C-alpha cells in the first residue's frame, strides 16, 4: 500500500532489508520522508528492469552484463512519477567528500552513497569483489564510525571512517567519485496514479524490445551467439560463463532477482489499477525468473565438472529466455494504451 505518513526525524530512521541496493535505498529515502512505498513499486515505477550485454565495457577483463538500468537510473526515474527531487554530489577527494557527508549528517539528513563492495569490511570476505556501484544509506555517526543502513543486510551495520572513504573513492569501472545523494523534495502526491503506472510499464516494454543489438531481448540473443563460439575445452570458457553467473546472481541482485522484483511490482500495480492482465504477466515473469535461475544452475554444474561443458546447450537456454521475455513484453505493451 502507498499511504502518506508523517515525516520522520533523523533519530527515527528505520532500516529495512531489501532485495536490491538501489531500489532499497530509494524506497527507504521515500519512506523516511513520509511516503510509504514498497521496494518493488519503486523499482517498477522507475522502469528499472532491463538487459544489456556490453562487450566493450570490462569488469576484471570480462564484459559487463546488466539485468537492470544503469546506476542512479532507479533513483532518478522516480522524479517524474512522484514529483520528488534528489540531489547528487561528487568530490575530487576523500577529505572534501567526508566533510560534506559529516555536514549533511549534522543537519539531520539521511544520505545515500555509491560505494565499492570490496572495501566495505562488514561484507563477508567471499562477497567482497571490485564492484563500484553498491548503494547504501548513512543515517548517523558515532566517534570514528558511520551508522549505515545497507539494504542487502538484515540489520544496520557500522563502518570505520577510513574504510568508508576508501570505498567511496575506489578506482575502476563505475568509480563512485565520492558520490552522495539525498532527497531534497518529498513526493507531491499521496499515491501513485494509474497513469504513472501505465507510463512506467510502457517504458520498460520499449527498453526490453528496443531495436538495439546489445539491449533487451536482442542483447540476450547476442550473448547466446557469443556462448556458441566458446570452445568447450578451453579453460577460459569456464571463466566467461562463470562471469555470467556472477553478474546474474551476485552483482546488483541479478537477473532472476530483478525479474522477481518486477513481478511483485506488476502484481501491486495490477491491484492498484484494476488491471488483471498485469497480474497474469506477473505470474509469467516469475516463471521466467525461475528460468534464469535454471540457467545459472546449469552453468554452475558445468564449471564444477558435474555436467560436461556444453556452451551450445547454454546458448539454447539463453535464447529460450529471450523468446519468453519477448512474448511477455509484447503482450504487456498492449495493455498500456
KARA-V954062 format. One record per backbone hydrogen bond with DSSP energy under -0.5 kcal/mol. NH is the residue of the N-H (numbers start at 0). CO is the residue of the C=O. If there is no record, write none. Layout:
[[NH	CO] [NH	CO]]
This chain:
[[2	0] [4	33] [7	31] [11	8] [12	9] [14	12] [17	150] [23	19] [24	20] [25	21] [26	22] [27	23] [28	24] [29	25] [30	26] [31	27] [32	28] [33	29] [33	30] [34	29] [35	2] [35	33] [36	34] [41	37] [42	38] [43	39] [44	40] [45	41] [46	43] [47	42] [49	66] [51	65] [52	213] [53	51] [53	63] [54	52] [56	53] [57	55] [58	61] [61	58] [63	53] [63	56] [65	51] [68	47] [72	69] [75	71] [76	72] [77	74] [78	75] [80	76] [81	77] [82	78] [83	77] [83	78] [84	184] [86	181] [88	179] [90	176] [96	92] [97	93] [98	94] [99	95] [100	96] [101	97] [102	98] [103	99] [104	100] [105	101] [106	102] [107	104] [108	103] [110	108] [110	137] [111	180] [112	135] [113	178] [114	133] [115	166] [116	114] [116	130] [117	128] [118	115] [119	116] [120	118] [122	119] [126	123] [127	124] [128	126] [130	128] [133	114] [135	112] [136	148] [137	110] [138	136] [138	146] [139	146] [141	144] [144	141] [145	158] [146	139] [147	145] [147	156] [148	136] [149	147] [150	148] [152	149] [156	147] [158	145] [160	143] [163	159] [164	160] [165	161] [166	162] [167	163] [168	164] [169	166] [174	171] [176	169] [177	167] [178	175] [179	88] [180	111] [181	86] [183	84] [183	181] [184	84] [187	81] [196	192] [197	193] [198	194] [199	195] [200	196] [201	197] [202	198] [203	199] [204	200] [205	201] [206	202] [207	203] [208	204] [209	206] [211	209] [214	211] [215	50] [216	207] [217	214] [218	214] [219	215] [220	216] [221	217] [222	218] [223	219] [224	220] [225	221] [226	222] [227	223] [228	224] [228	225] [229	226] [233	230] [236	233] [237	233] [237	234] [238	234] [239	235] [240	236] [241	237] [242	238] [243	239] [244	240] [245	241] [246	242] [247	243] [248	244] [249	245] [250	245] [251	249] [252	249] [253	250] [253	251] [256	252] [257	253] [258	254] [259	255] [260	256] [261	257] [262	258] [263	259] [264	260] [265	261] [266	262] [267	263] [268	264] [269	265] [270	266] [271	267] [272	268] [273	269] [274	269] [275	273] [277	274] [278	274] [279	275] [280	276] [281	277] [282	278] [283	279] [284	280] [285	281] [286	282] [287	283] [288	284] [289	285] [290	286] [291	287] [292	288] [293	289] [294	290] [295	291] [296	292] [297	293] [298	294] [299	295] [300	296] [301	297] [302	298] [303	299] [304	301] [305	300] [306	300] [313	309] [314	310] [315	311] [316	312] [317	313] [318	314] [319	315] [320	316] [321	317] [322	318] [323	319] [324	320] [325	321] [326	322] [327	323] [328	324] [329	325] [330	326] [331	327] [332	328] [333	329] [334	331] [335	332]]
